[in-house]
Amino acid sequence: MITYVVQARDSLYSIALRFGTTVEAIMQANRLTSPALYIGQPLSIPVSGPVEYVVQAGDSLYTISRKLNATIEAKPQRPDPRREFPRHLQRSVYEGNREFRPSS
């Protein structure tokens, strides 16, 4: 499970697509009886695999870790070549970057 905060223009459908789950699974995980959402609403998102995140303007490692319910220090269980970055870029994020979080 990860926690996601609803943003402008989000819908249960768009959130489900983003995280590879279903509207029904999100509704059940959050005990929702209606698909209505509000900006700033925290949602528990059931995920079963790695999560891909596209870095947004204003993101930092801290804000990304909060969105994905991960720690900055989190290390993958196994070495993953997608996570090998030059040392000077390890703590930098850029808009449009894709960040990966291992499945829980």
C-alpha atoms as one frame of an Amber mdcrd trajectory, in Angstrom:
protein
   0.000   0.000   0.000   1.187   3.494  -0.752  -0.403   6.802   0.171  -1.309
   9.233  -2.590  -2.684  12.751  -2.155  -5.368  13.724  -4.676  -4.325  16.523
  -7.060  -6.378  18.791  -9.336  -7.917  16.888 -12.273  -7.417  13.477 -10.597
 -10.115  10.843 -10.788 -10.210   7.349  -9.368  -9.787   6.087 -12.923  -6.666
   8.199 -13.624  -5.149   7.255 -10.255  -5.861   3.560 -10.869  -4.171   3.770
 -14.288  -1.153   5.586 -12.827  -0.563   2.914 -10.185  -1.647  -0.176 -12.127
  -4.633  -1.017  -9.972  -8.410  -0.769 -10.306 -10.993   1.807  -9.276 -12.727
  -0.899  -7.249  -9.522  -1.787  -5.368  -8.916   1.876  -4.452 -12.526   2.322
  -3.351 -12.341  -0.813  -1.206  -8.967   0.122   0.348 -10.370   3.528   1.337
 -13.919   2.406   2.168 -15.321   4.833  -0.406 -18.991   4.597  -1.294 -18.767
   7.231  -4.036 -16.121   8.008  -6.679 -16.146  11.681  -5.621 -12.696  12.995
  -4.579 -11.410  16.299  -3.235  -8.030  17.958  -3.725  -5.719  17.080  -0.835
  -7.576  13.876   0.033  -5.148  11.129   1.091  -5.823   7.758  -0.522  -4.340
   4.367   0.233  -3.402   2.785  -3.094  -2.984  -1.005  -3.231  -0.027  -1.824
  -5.470   1.511  -5.184  -6.271   4.570  -4.279  -8.319   7.129  -1.531  -8.758
   5.732   1.993  -8.902   6.903   4.404 -11.596   6.751   8.091 -10.701   7.313
  11.006 -13.098   9.019  13.898 -11.321   6.872  17.044 -11.271   7.933  20.681
 -11.024   8.741  21.486  -7.394   9.404  17.862  -6.390  12.289  16.948  -4.122
  13.457  13.585  -2.850  11.561  14.361   0.355   8.230  15.135  -1.368   8.570
  12.112  -3.656   9.302   9.859  -0.688   6.187  11.195   1.061   4.035  10.597
  -2.041   5.336   7.024  -2.449   5.452   6.209   1.263   9.175   5.421   1.019
  12.320   6.698   2.659  15.112   8.535   0.901  17.522   5.961   2.279  15.492
   2.991   0.959  17.622   0.535  -0.976  16.322  -2.093  -3.403  16.374  -5.712
  -2.255  18.536  -6.680  -5.245  20.870  -4.554  -7.335  18.867  -2.827 -10.055
  20.767  -1.217 -12.948  17.964   1.357 -13.349  18.947   2.741  -9.943  22.634
   3.218 -10.734  23.144   6.969 -11.099  26.372   8.955 -11.148  27.232   9.950
  -7.569  26.754  13.678  -8.226  23.147  13.069  -9.404  22.042  10.740  -6.621
  20.343  13.492  -4.588  19.115  15.570  -7.529  15.748  15.277  -9.226  14.620
  16.911 -12.423  11.151  17.464 -13.836  10.318  14.570 -16.133  12.665  12.087
 -14.404  11.172   8.716 -13.676  11.752   7.342 -10.192  11.175   3.692  -9.311
  10.200   2.231  -5.945  10.533  -1.506  -5.317   7.294  -3.320  -4.570   6.522
  -3.850  -0.899
